[in-house]
Amino acid sequence: MIILKRFSILLSALLLCCSFSFLDADKTYIGKWKGKDKGDIGYLTLTKDRYATFEFDGEIMGGKSYNHQGVTAALKYRVNTKKNPATIDFIIWDKKKAIEVGKLRGIFKMSSDSEMHMAINFSGSNYRPKDFSADSITFLRDK
């Protein structure tokens, strides 16, 4: 009986440790990324606390607080890595009213820990790209 109890505790601890390592492995997209779109160099930062920042030509859009068309906003992101390709939504959040005011839908795939392909619908419609054939960007890990 004691052996069975110890075995159960050991098995539970092992499963708990393994589940956390799988969760961490699934978040290779977090970090600062450098991409080239139509000749322009830009950066995308995805933080652990689910904030996103886009930077092009020294202009920054997003993060925990920025001005979005006269509104103090935050740019958050949500991913679903269980889909193939993985989906990503960039959510523009009105901080004062605590409501969503816009969403950009996209897809991404990790080619390696240092390379990510992404396609985003910047039109504001509910359309999500199905593949990377049009308007996709390749990002390389910057930091």
N, C-alpha and C positions, 0 to 999 in steps of 0.2 A: 504494500500500500504506500509506503514512504517513497519507494523508488518511482512508482507511478506519479505521485504528486510532484516529485522533483523533476521528472521528465516533462510533465505538463508545464511547469514553470519555465524550464529551459526552452521548450518549444515555443512558448508564448513570447519569451524575450527575443529569441532568434527571429521570429516572424515580425515582431515590432521593429527590430533593427533593420531588417531587410526592406520593410515597407518604406522607411524613411530614406534609405539610399536610393530606391527607385524613384521617389518623388524628386530628390535632388538632381538625379540624372536627367530628368525630364525638363529641366529649366536651363538648358544651355543657351537659350535665347536671351537671357538676362545679361546686360552689359552695354557698352558703347560700341556702336557699329558705324563704319564709314562706307558710304555708297556713292555711286556715280550714276546720275540720271540725266540723259540728254546732254552730256558734257559737263554738267554742274556737279560739284562735290558737295555732299551733305552728310549729316550725322543723324543717327537715331539712337536714343538712349532709352533702354527699358530697365526700370529699377525693380528691386525685389518687392517693394511695397506697391507695385502695379501702377506707377506713373510713367508716362512716355513723354519724351521731348524730341522734337524735330529741330534741326539747325541747318539753315541754308544761307549762304552769304552773310554770315554774322547775325542773322535774325533768328531769334529763338521763339518757337511756338510750343507751348505745352509745359509740362511739369506740374508742380503742386499749385502754382498760382501764376497766371499770365492774363493779359488783356485780350479777350476774344470779342471783337466787334463791339467794344464798349462795355463788355461784361467781364467781371472778375471770374475767371474760369480755371479749371484744372483739366488736364488731359490724362485720363486713365486708360488702361488697356485690359483686355480680357482675352485669354487664349483657350483653345480647346485642342490639345495635342492628341486626343483620342480619334480625331477625324483625320482623313488622309486626302488632300494635304491638310495640315493643321490650320485652324482658323485663328484670326486675330481681329479684334474690334477695338478701335480707338474711340473712346467715349469722351465727348466734350461735356463737362459738368459745370453748371452755374453754381458757384460756391455760395452765393447769397441766398438764392431760392432753393438750393439743394435739389436741383432737377437736371436731368439729361437734356441738353439742347442740341446735340448732334452726334452722329456716329459715322465713322468711316469703317467699312468692312473690307477685310483682306484675307489672304492666305499666305502661308509661309512654309518653307521646309529647310531643315538644317542639312547642308551637305557635309558639314564637319563641325567641330566645336568652334571653328574660326570663320566659317562661311555660311551665310543664310541668304536664301532667295525669298523675295516677297513681292506680291502683287496686291495693290490697294485700289479700291474704287474711291477716287477723290471727288466724285460728282455729288455725293451726299444722298444718292438714292439707296434703296435697300439692296441693290445688286451686289453680290459677292463674286469676285472672279472665280472661275472654275479651274483655271490652269495658269501657267506662267508664260503663255504665248504672247500676250500683249501687255505693255507697260509694266514689266517686271523689273525689279531692281535687285542687284546682287550686292550684299553687304559683307564687308570683311571686318572682323573684330578689331576694334581700335584699342580698347583697354579691357 
